[in-house]
Amino acid sequence: MNKTILITGASRGLGLCFTRKYLEDGETVFAGVRDTSNPILRMLLEEYPDTLIPVTLEVTDSNSVHEATFLIGKYTKSLDIVINNAAIHNSTSFEILENANIDDCLPVYNVNSLGPLRVVKEFIPFLRNSSLAKIINISSESGSIGACEREKEFDYCMSKAALNMGTKLLANYLRKDKIVVLTVHPGWMRTDMGGSRAHLDPYEAACQLVELFKNINSTDTPIFIDNKGDAFMW
Ligand SMILES: NC(=O)c1ccc[n+]([C@@H]2O[C@H](COP(=O)([O-])OP(=O)(O)OC[C@H]3O[C@@H](n4cnc5c(N)ncnc54)[C@H](OP(=O)(O)O)[C@@H]3O)[C@@H](O)[C@H]2O)c1
C-alpha cells in the first residue's frame, strides 16, 4: 500500500527533491509550501495529479499548521511519515559576535526549532493512526555540540541543537506509540542554503535518505544520525 507523507519546505532544495523521489516511488505526498503557486510544484502536479497535494504551510504560524490538518484530513486520517525539512540560515549568521545582531537570531529559532514542534503537535493524531509512523527532523552536523569547532553561526547552530533536544524529547514521549523519531544530518548539498560548492546533489541526497528511512523500523535505534544512518555525536 502506498504511504502518506507530509514534507515541509517542499518548494525547493532538499524538500522538493524528497517530494519528487517519494512521488516517483508511488507514494502520496502532502507538499507543505508557503506559496502553492510555486511553478516547479505546479509542473510536478501535472505529472502526479492524484498523489501530489500541495498544502499551504508556514511553520512559524500555528494557525497555518492547524489549517493544514483540515486540508490533509479531507484526504486521509493517517500519515506514515512527517519530514520536518523547512529551515532558514541567514547570511547574518556568518558575522562574528561583535558584529552580530542578536535579535536576528529569534526568527531562526522560530523556523528551525519551533516549526517542527508546531507540525508534530498538530499531526500527532494522524501519526498515531499509522501502524509504523516516522517523524524525520532534518537537522545538521552544525547542531552537534560535541563535534562543534565553529566560532560563529550562533543562530543556525543553536537552533539545530535545540531541534535535536526537541527530537529526543519527542522520541521519549512517542516511544509508547511506536513512532520512530529521528534527527538527521543530510550532508552538505548544493541548494540555496548549501551553496554551489557543496558536495552533494540534493536529489541524490534525497534518494539516499529515503532508502535509509525505509530501513529504520524500530524506535530502538540511534536518534541523531548522519546520511548513512550512523549515530552522530550529540
Ligand atoms: N543545504 C545543506 O548543505 C544543508 C546541510 C545540513 C542541513 N541542511 C538542512 O536541510 C534542510 C533543507 O535545506 P535546503 O538546503 O534544502 O534549504 P533551502 O534550499 O534554503 O530550502 C529551504 C526550504 O524551507 C522553506 N522554508 C523556509 N522558511 C519557512 C517557513 N517559515 N515556513 C515554511 N517553509 C519555510 C523554504 O520555503 P520558501 O521557498 O517559501 O522560502 C524552502 O522550501 C534544512 O533543514 C537545512 O537546515 C541543509
The ligand as a Tripos MOL2 file, in Angstrom:
@<TRIPOS>MOLECULE
LIG
   48    52     1     0     0
SMALL
NO_CHARGES

@<TRIPOS>ATOM
      1 N1         21.9740   22.5290    2.2040 N.am      1 LIG1
      2 C1         22.8070   21.9580    3.0670 C.2       1 LIG1
      3 O1         24.0040   21.7550    2.7850 O.2       1 LIG1
      4 C2         22.3140   21.5190    4.4150 C.ar      1 LIG1
      5 C3         23.2380   20.9560    5.3180 C.ar      1 LIG1
      6 C4         22.7810   20.4930    6.5490 C.ar      1 LIG1
      7 C5         21.4360   20.5860    6.8440 C.ar      1 LIG1
      8 N2         20.5530   21.1420    5.9520 N.ar      1 LIG1
      9 C6         19.1480   21.1780    6.3100 C.3       1 LIG1
     10 O2         18.4050   20.5450    5.2660 O.3       1 LIG1
     11 C7         17.0830   21.1400    5.1840 C.3       1 LIG1
     12 C8         16.8200   21.5850    3.7630 C.3       1 LIG1
     13 O3         17.7710   22.5870    3.4310 O.3       1 LIG1
     14 P1         17.9230   23.1510    1.9530 P.3       1 LIG1
     15 O4         19.3610   23.2630    1.7080 O.co2     1 LIG1
     16 O5         17.0330   22.4150    1.0220 O.co2     1 LIG1
     17 O6         17.3540   24.6450    2.1850 O.3       1 LIG1
     18 P2         16.7670   25.6990    1.1340 P.3       1 LIG1
     19 O7         17.1410   25.3370   -0.2420 O.co2     1 LIG1
     20 O8         17.1240   27.0430    1.6590 O.co2     1 LIG1
     21 O9         15.1740   25.4890    1.2800 O.3       1 LIG1
     22 C9         14.5590   25.7930    2.4960 C.3       1 LIG1
     23 C10        13.0950   25.4290    2.4280 C.3       1 LIG1
     24 O10        12.4960   25.7900    3.6750 O.3       1 LIG1
     25 C11        11.3230   26.5520    3.4100 C.3       1 LIG1
     26 N3         11.0340   27.4870    4.4910 N.ar      1 LIG1
     27 C12        11.8440   28.4540    4.9990 C.ar      1 LIG1
     28 N4         11.1940   29.1140    5.9740 N.ar      1 LIG1
     29 C13         9.9620   28.5720    6.0720 C.ar      1 LIG1
     30 C14         8.8360   28.8290    6.8830 C.ar      1 LIG1
     31 N5          8.8280   29.8040    7.7890 N.pl3     1 LIG1
     32 N6          7.7140   28.0530    6.7270 N.ar      1 LIG1
     33 C15         7.7030   27.0630    5.8010 C.ar      1 LIG1
     34 N7          8.7280   26.7860    4.9750 N.ar      1 LIG1
     35 C16         9.8510   27.5300    5.1170 C.ar      1 LIG1
     36 C17        11.6440   27.2960    2.1060 C.3       1 LIG1
     37 O11        10.4430   27.7500    1.5390 O.3       1 LIG1
     38 P3         10.3580   29.1100    0.6110 P.3       1 LIG1
     39 O12        10.7270   28.6660   -0.7840 O.co2     1 LIG1
     40 O13         8.9480   29.5340    0.7510 O.co2     1 LIG1
     41 O14        11.3380   30.0890    1.1900 O.co2     1 LIG1
     42 C18        12.3170   26.1650    1.3260 C.3       1 LIG1
     43 O15        11.3560   25.3090    0.7910 O.3       1 LIG1
     44 C19        17.0750   22.2600    6.2240 C.3       1 LIG1
     45 O16        16.5030   21.7840    7.4080 O.3       1 LIG1
     46 C20        18.5480   22.5590    6.4260 C.3       1 LIG1
     47 O17        18.7940   23.1480    7.6780 O.3       1 LIG1
     48 C21        20.9680   21.6060    4.7580 C.ar      1 LIG1
@<TRIPOS>BOND
     1     1     2 1
     2     2     3 2
     3     2     4 1
     4     4     5 ar
     5     4    48 ar
     6     5     6 ar
     7     6     7 ar
     8     7     8 ar
     9     8     9 1
    10     8    48 ar
    11     9    10 1
    12     9    46 1
    13    10    11 1
    14    11    12 1
    15    11    44 1
    16    12    13 1
    17    13    14 1
    18    14    15 2
    19    14    16 1
    20    14    17 1
    21    17    18 1
    22    18    19 2
    23    18    20 1
    24    18    21 1
    25    21    22 1
    26    22    23 1
    27    23    24 1
    28    23    42 1
    29    24    25 1
    30    25    26 1
    31    25    36 1
    32    26    27 ar
    33    26    35 ar
    34    27    28 ar
    35    28    29 ar
    36    29    30 ar
    37    29    35 ar
    38    30    31 1
    39    30    32 ar
    40    32    33 ar
    41    33    34 ar
    42    34    35 ar
    43    36    37 1
    44    36    42 1
    45    37    38 1
    46    38    39 2
    47    38    40 1
    48    38    41 1
    49    42    43 1
    50    44    45 1
    51    44    46 1
    52    46    47 1
@<TRIPOS>SUBSTRUCTURE
     1 LIG1         1 GROUP 0 **** ****
